[in-house]
Amino acid sequence: MVHAYPLCSSPSSTFSDFTTRISSPNSFANPKFPNFNKKSRKFKIFLSFQPPNSLEDANHNDPHANSSTLSKSKIWVNPKILSSGRVWSKTQHAISSLAKLDKSFDPSDPIEQQVSEILKCLGNNAAERDAEHVLHNIANPEIAILALEYFKKKLEPERHVVLYNVLLKLFREIKDFEKAEKVFEEMLQRGVKPNVVTFSTLIRCASLCSLPHKSVELFERMPSFRCEPDHNVSSSMIYVYARMGNVDMALKLYDDAKNEKWPVRTVAFSALIKMHGVLGNYDECLSVYKDLKALGVRPHLTLYNALLYAMAKAKRPRDAQGLYEEMKMNGILPNWATYSALLEAYSRGRLSKEALRVYKEMKEKEMKMNKFLYGMLIDMCADVGCVDEAEEIFEDMKRSETCEPNLIVYSSLINMYSCIGKVLEAEAMLNEMISHGFELNIFVLTMFVHCYGKARRTDDVVNIFNKIWETGITPDDRFWDCLLNVMIELPKEELGKITNCIEKTNPKLGYIVTYLTEGGEEDGYFIKETSELLSSAKDDVKKSLCNNLLDLCVNLGVQDRARDILDLGLTLKIYSDIQSRSETQWCLNLKKLSVGAAMTAFHVWIDDLSKAFESGEELPQILGICTVPWRHRRSEKDLASVFESYLKEHSAPFHKATNMDGWFLTTSQDAKSWLQSRGSIDRVVIG
């Protein structure tokens, strides 16, 4: 334990002996320190110094202390220290008096005179540091202005800028840019030249008051006063330009700061991350964060939240997860915005376990959910098949009394029930939606087409179509895509009902479907119409539309038309990189193809292998087929499992890879034997 010893008295024998030895002319005689005794007086001065209340503390800590002995002690005290203490005491007295002034001043006595009387206690030669200290500790801006006028009379004109800067800092702290700007204009009128501190203070004040254009005006005025920006101005303007969306200036100043090796404040880093996030430059968000860590800047909660929101928008949940873990390791506690960003990141990235865990934590901490978060979470649960969880969250949303379910939530739940074939539940949800005043739209009606089609209730599909026809709702590409998907699910004798519906409102698609169902001969017109249909479809529907047409061809047994449509898909770049070749392996990539599209692509590939083999071209050592487990959004069929059975059915020598999920491999020798056995020019019949 450390003991406190009195430094200004000698109550104990040990301390008394020590001071005696110091004062003795021959004490500490040591040949190694010949000049030690000459400095003994300085040590006595040091021992005479005591902080406030040290004497009282000494008596308290030493039970043998004797007040009479202390009173007789003769201790030399440095007069400069006493003088400094008296000045400091006067400054504190002035600050205290000014703080009370606006509560107790005499209305009959002008406040200017009262301020002057209080400050007179500092003497006629008040030092600059005293003036700074007083101004810095005045809370009332009006009194601070009066104090400034008083001190200006006491200090040289060239030092007035220091006083103005302190006053400007006061207005920055209370976020009053209007008054700060008036003080600045007064400075200029009185011939006081501003310096870099003046501009730095004003720029930050404008920024804090959400007046970025004022910050820019001040920054652009600096050269006219021959003021060069320093690291404080640079950080402030990086923040301002980033928040304004002026990317070029923000990045220019940021690069300049890095080149000059200036420190950059955390708020500037945070603003840059938000700017890149808005622009969709998500890699740049992480790059800025790496810069921050490399410079040793400590990230704060706002910066982490900005990063998490950026990763949520980018659908990069794993990056968000890593940042969150790092944030906790740094001892930063999450707030509502943190949980909101995490929930969005996990929901968008379809990490259902992580999203539900965050939701549970928010409930435990009694954090409120909003409509956006509820809708996003329910949509994720519906999409990944977490039916029980979606229903529970939906009920929780209704119980909240602050977040009534909206059309998006009802649509997500209807879509969920439609995908799993729960017709009654989907209909009940539709009725509830209508009872809450929401009108039917093409999106919801498309879901019911899918729902009834999956249940093979063809007449109900026709009824939905008639409702659309009667109400004048315009079907979109997704609706036609869904109708094609329904036709894949139906037996051939039911297809006419759907074909009649399509022909009423979409003659081009009606012609294509009729041509396929009736097995028409190719005359060039079919390719033209199909090409125009696929070309005009929205980009996010094209692949699904092409897949469904190929599935319909396979179901109807029109293999030649399937090849024509696949070739169109490749020509229009709807499909890409289906086949790849290198010196060591040839691969067929069936990722994100429907079953019918994958089978068609497989047969085309086998024909290409047969032609290569027949022409004497050397096959590579490895041949592979990549299915990559992927579930078609409107099908329960997993492509990998379906394809495995299909390969066995046709005795194809491709075997499931043990270390690569979704891959089927064979050697060139096995492939040659199989090609020879089936005939180099025969085609495998599509089953």
C-alpha positions in Angstrom: 0.0 0.0 0.0 1.3 3.5 -0.8 1.4 5.9 2.1 1.0 9.7 1.9 3.7 11.7 3.7 3.5 15.4 4.6 5.9 17.5 2.6 5.8 20.8 4.6 6.4 19.6 8.2 8.6 17.1 10.2 6.3 15.4 12.6 8.1 12.1 12.5 11.7 11.4 13.3 12.3 9.8 10.0 11.2 12.9 8.0 13.0 15.2 10.5 16.2 13.4 10.0 15.8 13.5 6.3 15.3 17.3 6.2 18.2 17.8 8.6 20.5 15.9 6.3 19.4 18.0 3.4 20.1 21.3 5.3 23.4 20.2 6.7 26.3 21.5 4.7 28.2 18.2 4.8 25.2 15.9 4.3 25.2 13.5 1.5 28.9 14.0 0.9 29.6 11.8 -1.9 32.6 12.0 -4.3 30.3 10.9 -7.1 28.1 14.0 -6.6 30.4 16.8 -5.7 27.9 19.6 -6.5 24.9 18.0 -4.7 25.1 20.4 -1.7 24.9 23.4 -4.0 21.5 22.3 -5.1 20.2 21.6 -1.6 18.3 24.9 -1.5 16.3 23.9 -4.5 15.3 20.7 -2.8 14.2 22.7 0.2 12.0 24.9 -2.1 10.5 21.7 -3.6 9.8 20.4 -0.1 8.1 23.6 0.9 5.5 23.3 -1.9 2.2 21.8 -1.0 -1.0 21.3 -3.0 -4.2 22.7 -1.5 -5.4 20.7 1.7 -2.1 18.8 1.8 -1.5 20.0 5.4 -4.9 18.8 6.5 -4.3 15.5 4.8 -1.0 15.1 6.5 -2.5 15.6 10.0 -5.2 13.1 9.1 -2.8 10.4 7.9 -0.3 10.9 10.8 -1.7 10.3 14.3 1.5 11.8 15.8 1.2 15.1 14.1 1.4 18.1 16.5 -0.3 21.4 15.6 2.0 23.4 17.8 5.0 22.0 16.1 3.5 22.8 12.7 2.7 26.4 13.7 6.4 27.0 14.6 7.8 25.5 11.4 9.6 28.0 9.2 9.0 27.0 5.6 10.1 29.1 2.6 7.4 29.4 0.0 8.0 30.5 -3.6 6.3 33.9 -4.0 5.7 33.3 -7.7 3.5 30.3 -6.8 1.5 32.3 -4.3 1.1 35.1 -6.9 -0.1 32.6 -9.5 -2.6 31.1 -7.1 -4.0 34.6 -6.3 -4.5 35.3 -10.0 -6.1 32.0 -10.6 -8.4 32.6 -7.7 -9.4 35.9 -9.1 -10.1 34.3 -12.5 -12.3 31.7 -10.9 -14.1 34.3 -8.8 -14.8 36.3 -12.0 -16.2 33.2 -13.8 -18.4 32.4 -10.8 -19.7 36.0 -10.6 -20.5 36.1 -14.3 -22.4 32.9 -14.1 -24.6 34.3 -11.4 -25.1 37.6 -13.2 -28.0 36.8 -15.5 -29.9 35.5 -12.5 -29.3 38.3 -10.0 -28.3 41.5 -11.8 -29.9 44.8 -10.8 -32.1 46.1 -13.7 -31.4 49.7 -12.7 -27.7 49.0 -13.1 -26.7 48.4 -16.8 -25.4 44.9 -17.3 -22.4 46.2 -19.3 -21.3 48.1 -16.2 -21.8 45.0 -14.0 -19.7 42.8 -16.3 -17.0 45.4 -16.3 -17.0 45.7 -12.5 -16.7 41.9 -12.1 -13.7 41.7 -14.5 -11.9 44.6 -12.9 -10.8 42.2 -10.2 -8.3 40.7 -12.7 -6.4 44.0 -12.7 -5.6 46.4 -15.4 -3.0 44.1 -17.0 -5.2 41.0 -17.5 -3.2 38.3 -19.2 -4.4 36.8 -22.5 -4.7 33.3 -20.9 -7.0 34.8 -18.2 -9.2 36.3 -20.8 -9.3 33.0 -22.7 -10.2 31.1 -19.6 -13.0 33.5 -18.6 -14.5 33.5 -22.0 -14.3 29.8 -22.4 -16.3 29.3 -19.2 -19.1 31.7 -19.8 -22.4 29.9 -20.7 -24.5 33.0 -21.5 -23.6 34.2 -25.1 -24.7 37.8 -24.4 -22.5 38.1 -21.3 -19.6 36.5 -23.2 -19.9 39.2 -25.9 -19.7 41.9 -23.2 -16.7 40.2 -21.7 -15.1 40.1 -25.1 -15.5 43.9 -25.5 -13.9 44.4 -22.0 -10.9 42.2 -22.8 -10.4 43.8 -26.2 -9.6 47.1 -24.4 -6.9 45.3 -22.3 -5.1 43.3 -25.0 -3.2 44.3 -28.1 -5.3 44.4 -31.3 -3.3 41.6 -33.0 -4.4 39.3 -30.1 -8.1 40.1 -30.6 -8.5 37.2 -33.0 -7.8 34.8 -30.1 -10.7 36.2 -28.1 -13.1 36.1 -31.1 -12.1 32.4 -31.7 -13.0 31.5 -28.1 -16.4 33.3 -28.5 -17.0 31.4 -31.8 -16.3 28.1 -30.0 -19.1 29.0 -27.5 -21.6 29.4 -30.4 -20.4 26.2 -31.9 -21.0 24.4 -28.6 -24.6 25.7 -28.4 -25.1 25.2 -32.1 -26.0 28.8 -33.0 -24.5 29.5 -36.4 -26.5 32.6 -36.9 -24.9 34.4 -34.0 -21.5 32.9 -34.9 -21.8 34.3 -38.4 -22.7 37.8 -37.0 -19.6 37.7 -34.8 -17.5 36.7 -37.8 -18.8 39.6 -39.9 -18.1 42.0 -37.0 -14.5 40.7 -36.9 -14.1 41.6 -40.5 -15.7 45.0 -40.1 -13.3 45.8 -37.2 -10.3 44.7 -39.2 -9.6 41.6 -37.2 -8.0 39.1 -39.5 -9.4 35.6 -39.1 -7.0 32.6 -38.9 -7.3 28.9 -39.6 -8.8 28.3 -36.1 -11.5 30.9 -36.9 -12.5 29.0 -40.1 -12.2 25.6 -38.5 -14.6 26.6 -35.7 -17.1 28.2 -38.0 -17.0 25.3 -40.5 -17.7 22.8 -37.8 -20.4 25.0 -36.3 -22.2 25.2 -39.7 -21.9 21.5 -40.1 -23.3 20.8 -36.6 -26.2 23.1 -37.4 -27.0 21.1 -40.6 -25.9 24.0 -42.9 -23.4 22.3 -45.2 -23.6 25.0 -47.8 -22.4 27.5 -45.2 -19.4 25.3 -44.5 -18.6 25.2 -48.2 -18.8 29.0 -48.4 -16.4 29.4 -45.5 -14.0 26.9 -46.9 -13.9 28.6 -50.3 -13.3 32.0 -48.6 -10.2 30.7 -46.8 -7.7 31.5 -49.6 -8.7 35.1 -49.8 -7.5 35.5 -46.2 -4.3 33.5 -46.9 -5.5 30.7 -44.6 -4.3 27.2 -45.5 -6.6 24.4 -44.4 -5.2 22.2 -41.6 -6.1 18.7 -40.5 -9.2 19.9 -38.6 -10.6 21.8 -41.6 -9.8 18.9 -43.8 -11.7 16.4 -41.6 -14.6 18.8 -41.4 -14.8 19.3 -45.1 -14.5 15.6 -45.9 -17.5 15.1 -43.7 -19.4 18.0 -45.3 -18.8 17.1 -48.9 -19.5 13.4 -48.3 -22.8 14.2 -46.6 -23.7 16.5 -49.5 -22.9 13.8 -52.0 -20.1 15.8 -53.6 -18.0 12.6 -54.3 -15.2 14.3 -56.2 -14.4 16.9 -53.5 -14.8 14.4 -50.6 -12.4 11.9 -52.2 -9.9 14.7 -53.2 -9.7 16.0 -49.7 -9.5 12.5 -48.3 -6.6 11.6 -50.7 -4.9 14.9 -49.8 -5.2 14.1 -46.1 -3.7 10.7 -46.6 -0.8 12.1 -48.6 -0.1 14.8 -45.9 -0.5 12.1 -43.3 -3.0 14.2 -41.5 -5.3 12.7 -38.8 -8.9 12.2 -40.0 -11.7 12.3 -37.5 -14.0 9.3 -37.1 -17.0 11.3 -38.2 -15.3 11.9 -41.5 -14.7 8.2 -42.0 -18.3 7.5 -41.1 -19.5 10.0 -43.7 -17.3 8.5 -46.4 -18.7 5.1 -45.7 -22.3 6.4 -45.9 -21.5 8.1 -49.1 -20.1 5.0 -50.7 -23.0 3.0 -49.4 -25.5 5.3 -51.0 -23.6 5.0 -54.3 -23.5 1.2 -54.0 -19.7 1.1 -53.8 -19.7 -1.5 -51.0 -16.1 -2.6 -51.5 -15.1 1.1 -51.0 -17.0 1.1 -47.7 -14.7 -1.7 -46.5 -11.7 0.0 -48.0 -12.3 3.1 -46.0 -12.7 1.0 -42.9 -9.4 -0.6 -43.5 -7.8 2.8 -43.8 -9.3 3.8 -40.5 -7.9 0.7 -38.8 -4.5 1.2 -40.4 -4.3 4.8 -39.1 -5.2 3.6 -35.6 -8.4 5.5 -35.4 -10.9 4.0 -33.0 -14.3 3.4 -34.7 -17.4 4.4 -32.9 -21.0 3.1 -32.9 -22.2 5.4 -35.7 -19.5 4.2 -38.0 -20.1 0.6 -37.3 -23.8 1.1 -38.0 -23.0 2.8 -41.3 -20.9 -0.2 -42.3 -23.6 -2.7 -41.2 -26.3 -0.8 -43.3 -24.0 -0.8 -46.3 -23.4 -4.5 -46.0 -27.2 -5.0 -45.6 -27.9 -3.1 -48.9 -25.1 -5.2 -50.6 -26.7 -8.5 -49.4 -23.4 -9.4 -47.7 -24.5 -10.9 -44.4 -21.3 -12.6 -43.6 -19.4 -9.3 -43.8 -22.0 -7.8 -41.5 -21.7 -10.6 -39.1 -17.9 -10.2 -38.9 -18.2 -6.5 -38.3 -20.7 -7.0 -35.6 -18.4 -9.5 -33.8 -15.5 -7.0 -34.1 -17.7 -4.3 -32.7 -18.5 -6.3 -29.6 -14.9 -7.2 -29.1 -14.1 -3.5 -29.1 -16.5 -3.1 -26.2 -19.1 -1.1 -28.2 -22.6 -1.9 -27.2 -25.2 -2.2 -30.0 -28.2 0.1 -30.2 -31.5 -0.1 -32.1 -29.9 1.0 -35.3 -27.3 -1.8 -35.0 -29.9 -4.5 -34.6 -32.0 -3.0 -37.4 -29.0 -3.1 -39.8 -28.2 -6.7 -38.7 -31.7 -7.8 -39.2 -31.8 -6.3 -42.7 -28.5 -7.9 -43.6 -29.4 -11.3 -42.4 -32.9 -11.1 -43.9 -31.7 -10.0 -47.3 -29.0 -12.6 -47.3 -31.5 -15.3 -46.3 -29.6 -16.3 -43.1 -32.8 -17.3 -41.3 -31.2 -18.6 -38.0 -29.2 -15.4 -37.6 -32.1 -13.1 -38.5 -34.4 -14.9 -36.0 -31.8 -14.7 -33.3 -31.5 -10.9 -33.7 -35.3 -10.6 -33.7 -35.4 -12.6 -30.4 -32.7 -10.3 -28.9 -34.7 -7.2 -29.9 -37.8 -8.6 -28.2 -35.8 -9.5 -25.0 -34.5 -6.0 -24.9 -37.9 -4.6 -25.6 -36.8 -2.8 -28.7 -39.7 -1.9 -31.0 -39.9 -3.2 -34.5 -41.3 -1.1 -37.4 -43.3 -2.1 -40.5 -40.2 -2.3 -42.6 -38.4 -4.7 -40.3 -41.5 -6.9 -39.8 -42.2 -7.0 -43.5 -38.6 -7.9 -44.4 -38.4 -10.6 -41.7 -41.7 -12.2 -42.7 -40.7 -12.1 -46.4 -37.5 -13.9 -45.6 -39.3 -16.6 -43.5 -41.8 -17.1 -46.3 -39.1 -17.4 -49.0 -37.0 -19.9 -47.1 -39.9 -22.0 -45.9 -39.9 -21.0 -42.2 -43.7 -21.2 -42.0 -44.2 -21.5 -38.3 -41.8 -18.6 -37.6 -43.5 -16.4 -40.3 -46.9 -17.0 -38.7 -45.6 -16.2 -35.2 -44.0 -13.0 -36.3 -47.2 -12.0 -38.2 -49.2 -12.5 -35.0 -46.6 -10.5 -33.0 -46.9 -7.7 -35.6 -50.7 -7.6 -35.1 -50.3 -7.6 -31.3 -47.9 -4.6 -31.4 -50.8 -2.2 -32.1 -48.3 0.2 -33.7 -47.5 -1.8 -36.9 -50.5 -3.0 -38.8 -49.7 -5.5 -41.6 -49.4 -3.9 -45.0 -49.9 -5.2 -48.5 -46.3 -6.5 -48.7 -46.7 -8.6 -45.6 -50.0 -10.1 -46.8 -48.5 -10.8 -50.2 -45.5 -12.5 -48.7 -47.7 -14.8 -46.6 -50.0 -15.6 -49.5 -46.9 -16.4 -51.6 -45.6 -18.7 -48.9 -48.9 -20.7 -48.7 -49.1 -20.8 -52.4 -45.6 -22.3 -52.8 -46.3 -25.1 -50.3 -49.8 -25.8 -51.7 -51.8 -24.6 -48.7 -54.8 -23.3 -50.6 -57.2 -22.8 -47.7 -54.6 -20.8 -45.7 -53.8 -18.7 -48.8 -57.5 -18.0 -49.3 -58.0 -17.1 -45.6 -55.0 -14.7 -45.8 -56.5 -13.1 -48.9 -59.9 -12.6 -47.2 -58.1 -11.0 -44.2 -56.2 -8.7 -46.5 -59.4 -7.5 -48.3 -61.2 -7.0 -45.0 -58.4 -4.5 -44.0 -59.1 -2.5 -47.1 -56.4 -3.7 -49.4 -57.3 -4.1 -53.1 -56.4 -7.0 -55.3 -53.5 -6.3 -57.6 -51.7 -8.3 -60.4 -49.0 -9.4 -57.9 -51.5 -11.1 -55.5 -53.6 -12.6 -58.3 -50.4 -14.1 -59.9 -49.7 -15.8 -56.6 -53.2 -17.4 -56.7 -52.7 -18.5 -60.3 -49.6 -20.3 -59.0 -51.4 -21.7 -55.9 -54.3 -23.1 -57.9 -52.1 -24.4 -60.6 -49.9 -26.2 -58.1 -53.1 -27.8 -56.7 -54.1 -28.6 -60.3 -57.4 -26.7 -59.9 -57.5 -25.5 -63.5 -61.0 -24.0 -63.3 -59.9 -21.8 -60.4 -57.0 -20.6 -62.5 -59.4 -19.7 -65.3 -61.6 -17.9 -62.8 -58.7 -15.8 -61.6 -57.9 -14.9 -65.2 -61.5 -13.9 -65.9 -61.4 -11.7 -62.8 -58.4 -9.9 -64.2 -60.1 -9.6 -67.6 -63.3 -8.2 -66.1 -61.6 -5.7 -63.8 -59.3 -4.4 -66.5 -56.1 -5.2 -64.6 -53.2 -5.4 -67.1 -51.2 -8.7 -66.8 -47.4 -8.3 -66.7 -44.6 -10.6 -67.7 -44.6 -12.4 -64.3 -48.2 -13.3 -64.8 -47.6 -14.9 -68.2 -44.6 -16.7 -66.8 -46.8 -18.0 -64.0 -49.4 -19.2 -66.5 -46.7 -21.1 -68.4 -45.6 -22.7 -65.2 -49.1 -23.8 -64.5 -49.3 -25.5 -67.9 -46.2 -27.6 -67.0 -48.1 -28.9 -63.9 -51.3 -29.8 -65.7 -52.1 -32.9 -67.7 -52.2 -32.5 -71.5 -56.0 -32.6 -71.7 -56.3 -29.6 -69.4 -53.9 -27.4 -71.4 -56.6 -26.1 -73.7 -58.3 -24.1 -71.0 -55.2 -22.2 -70.2 -54.3 -21.7 -73.9 -57.7 -20.1 -74.5 -57.1 -17.6 -71.7 -53.6 -16.7 -73.0 -54.9 -16.2 -76.6 -57.4 -13.6 -75.4 -54.9 -11.0 -74.2 -51.5 -12.1 -75.5 -51.7 -13.3 -79.1 -47.9 -13.7 -79.5 -47.6 -16.1 -76.5 -51.0 -17.7 -77.5 -49.5 -18.6 -80.9 -46.3 -20.1 -79.4 -48.3 -22.2 -76.8 -50.8 -23.4 -79.5 -47.9 -24.2 -81.9 -46.2 -26.3 -79.2 -49.3 -28.1 -78.0 -50.5 -28.9 -81.5 -47.0 -30.0 -82.7 -46.7 -27.6 -85.6 -43.9 -27.9 -88.2 -41.1 -25.3 -88.1 -41.5 -22.7 -90.8 -39.4 -19.9 -89.3 -42.3 -18.0 -87.9 -42.2 -19.8 -84.6 -38.6 -18.8 -84.0 -39.3 -15.2 -85.0 -42.3 -14.9 -82.5 -40.4 -16.7 -79.7 -37.4 -14.4 -80.2 -39.6 -11.3 -80.1 -41.4 -12.6 -76.9 -38.1 -13.3 -75.1 -36.4 -10.1 -76.2 -39.3 -7.9 -75.1 -39.7 -9.5 -71.6 -38.2 -7.8 -68.5 -34.7 -8.9 -67.7 -35.6 -10.4 -64.3 -38.2 -12.6 -66.0 -36.4 -13.7 -69.2 -34.6 -16.7 -67.8 -37.7 -18.1 -66.0 -39.8 -17.6 -69.2 -37.3 -19.4 -71.3 -37.0 -22.2 -68.7 -40.8 -22.7 -68.6 -41.0 -22.8 -72.4 -38.3 -25.5 -72.4 -40.0 -27.5 -69.7 -43.3 -27.3 -71.7 -41.4 -28.6 -74.8 -39.9 -31.5 -72.8 -43.3 -32.4 -71.3 -45.0 -32.3 -74.8 -42.1 -34.4 -76.3 -41.2 -31.7 -79.0 -37.4 -32.1 -78.6 -36.5 -30.2 -81.8 -38.5 -27.1 -80.6 -36.7 -27.4 -77.2 -33.3 -27.2 -79.0 -34.5 -24.2 -81.0 -35.5 -22.4 -77.8 -32.3 -23.2 -76.1 -30.4 -21.9 -79.1 -32.4 -18.7 -78.9 -31.6 -18.4 -75.2 -27.9 -18.6 -75.9 -28.1 -16.2 -78.9 -30.0 -13.6 -76.7 -27.5 -14.2 -73.9 -30.3 -15.4 -71.5 -28.0 -18.3 -70.9 -24.3 -18.0 -70.8 -21.2 -20.3 -70.2 -23.3 -23.5 -70.3 -20.3 -25.3 -71.9 -16.7 -24.7 -71.0 -13.5 -26.4 -72.3 -9.9 -26.5 -71.2 -7.0 -28.8 -71.9 -7.7 -31.0 -68.9 -11.5 -31.0 -68.7 -14.8 -30.2 -70.5 -17.7 -29.1 -68.3 -21.5 -28.7 -68.7 -22.8 -26.0 -66.3 -26.5 -26.4 -65.6 -26.7 -23.9 -62.7 -30.1 -22.2 -62.5 -31.6 -24.1 -65.3 -35.0 -25.8 -64.9 -35.2 -29.6 -65.3 -36.4 -29.4 -68.9 -33.7 -26.8 -69.8 -31.0 -28.8 -68.2 -32.0 -32.0 -70.0 -32.1 -30.2 -73.3 -28.6 -28.7 -72.7 -27.3 -32.1 -71.7 -28.4 -33.7 -75.0 -26.9 -30.9 -77.0 -23.7 -31.4 -75.1 -23.6 -35.1 -75.6 -24.2 -34.5 -79.4 -21.2 -32.2 -79.3 -19.1 -34.8 -77.6 -20.2 -37.4 -80.1 -19.2 -35.1 -83.0 -15.8 -34.4 -81.4 -15.2 -38.1 -80.8 -16.3 -39.0 -84.3 -14.0 -36.4 -85.9 -11.0 -37.9 -84.0 -10.6 -35.0 -81.6 -9.0 -36.1 -78.3 -11.3 -35.8 -75.3 -9.8 -34.4 -72.1 -9.0 -36.5 -69.1 -12.1 -35.4 -67.1 -15.7 -34.6 -68.2 -18.0 -33.0 -65.7 -21.6 -31.9 -65.2 -22.3 -29.2 -62.7 -25.9 -29.0 -61.3 -25.0 -27.1 -58.1 -28.0 -27.9 -55.8 -30.6 -25.3 -56.6 -34.3 -25.4 -56.2 -36.4 -23.9 -58.9 -38.6 -21.2 -57.2 -41.8 -22.8 -58.4 -40.8 -26.5 -58.2 -40.1 -29.0 -55.5 -37.7 -30.8 -57.8 -34.1 -30.6 -56.9 -32.0 -30.5 -60.1 -29.2 -32.5 -58.7 -31.3 -35.4 -57.5 -33.5 -35.4 -60.7 -30.4 -35.4 -62.9 -28.8 -38.2 -60.9 -31.8 -40.5 -61.7 -31.8 -39.4 -65.3 -28.2 -40.3 -65.8 -28.7 -43.7 -64.4 -31.8 -44.2 -66.6 -29.7 -43.6 -69.7 -26.7 -45.6 -68.4 -24.5 -42.5 -68.7 -21.1 -43.1 -67.0 -21.2 -39.9 -64.9 -20.9 -40.5 -61.2 -21.7 -38.2 -58.3 -18.5 -36.5 -57.0 -17.8 -37.2 -53.3 -16.0 -34.0 -52.6 -17.9 -31.5 -54.9 -21.6 -31.0 -54.1 -23.8 -31.1 -57.3 -21.0 -32.4 -59.6 -21.1 -35.6 -61.8 -17.8 -36.7 -63.3 -16.4 -39.3 -65.7 -13.1 -40.1 -67.4 -12.4 -39.7 -71.1 -12.1 -43.5 -71.4 -15.5 -44.3 -69.9 -17.0 -41.5 -72.0 -15.5 -43.0 -75.2 -16.9 -46.5 -74.4 -20.3 -45.1 -73.7 -20.3 -43.0 -76.9 -19.3 -46.1 -78.9 -22.0 -48.2 -77.4 -24.8 -45.7 -78.2 -23.5 -44.9 -81.7 -21.5 -41.8 -82.5 -24.4 -40.2 -84.4 -27.4 -41.4 -82.4 -29.1 -39.0 -80.0 -30.3 -40.0 -76.6 -34.1 -39.9 -76.6 -35.4 -37.3 -74.1 -37.4 -39.1 -71.5 
